[in-house]
Amino acid sequence: MDNHCHAIGMEILTLDLMAHRCPLALLMVKRACCDLLSTQKLEIKVSADGTQMDIIRYLTNNGFILDIQAENTYQLVIIVKKGP
């Protein structure tokens, strides 16, 4: 993981993309999810814009399980884990 990911405990990682937009934000999500172990979860924070939909589309199309924690006009917070 890169410097935008922080281990919390040993199970949940955080990827804060509030300052980033696509295509960089999507690329960072792809890289973080590629490294995700089946025992880990990734919390992704994204500002409210078109980037959200690109990230959600990528994750659902690639078999990740999503749990939307917060969705409002300012940000989207998703917990992601690898699918079965």
C-alpha positions in Angstrom: 0.0 0.0 0.0 1.1 3.6 -0.5 1.5 6.4 1.9 -2.3 7.2 1.8 -3.2 3.8 3.4 -2.8 3.3 7.1 -3.2 0.1 9.0 -5.8 0.3 11.8 -5.5 -2.7 14.1 -4.4 -5.2 11.5 -7.7 -5.8 9.8 -9.0 -2.5 8.4 -6.9 -0.3 6.1 -7.9 3.3 5.2 -7.5 5.0 1.8 -8.3 8.7 2.0 -8.9 10.1 -1.5 -10.7 13.3 -0.4 -8.0 15.4 -2.2 -7.9 13.3 -5.3 -10.0 13.0 -8.5 -10.2 10.5 -11.3 -8.3 9.0 -12.9 -5.7 9.1 -10.1 -8.3 8.2 -7.4 -9.5 5.2 -9.3 -5.9 4.1 -10.0 -5.2 4.3 -6.3 -8.3 2.2 -5.5 -7.3 -0.4 -8.0 -3.8 -0.7 -6.6 -5.0 -0.8 -3.0 -7.6 -3.5 -3.8 -5.1 -5.6 -5.7 -3.0 -5.8 -2.5 -6.0 -6.5 -0.3 -5.9 -9.8 1.6 -9.1 -11.9 2.1 -8.7 -11.2 5.9 -8.5 -7.4 5.4 -11.1 -4.7 4.8 -10.4 -1.3 3.1 -12.1 1.9 4.1 -12.2 4.3 1.2 -13.1 8.0 1.7 -14.0 9.9 -1.5 -15.3 13.4 -2.0 -18.7 13.8 -3.6 -18.3 14.0 -7.4 -18.1 11.7 -10.4 -15.2 9.9 -8.9 -17.6 8.1 -6.5 -19.5 6.4 -9.3 -16.3 5.3 -11.1 -15.0 3.7 -8.0 -18.3 2.0 -7.1 -18.6 0.7 -10.6 -15.1 -0.7 -10.6 -15.5 -2.4 -7.3 -18.8 -4.0 -8.1 -17.7 -5.1 -11.5 -14.7 -6.8 -10.1 -16.4 -8.9 -7.4 -15.6 -6.8 -4.3 -18.2 -6.6 -1.5 -19.2 -3.0 -0.6 -20.7 -1.7 2.6 -21.5 2.0 2.2 -20.9 3.7 5.6 -21.7 7.3 4.7 -23.1 8.9 1.6 -23.9 12.6 1.5 -23.2 15.7 -0.6 -19.7 16.0 0.7 -18.2 12.5 0.9 -18.7 8.8 0.4 -17.2 6.3 2.8 -17.2 2.6 1.7 -15.8 -0.5 3.4 -14.5 -2.9 0.8 -13.5 -6.6 1.1 -12.7 -9.3 -1.4 -15.6 -11.3 -2.6 -15.9 -15.1 -2.2 
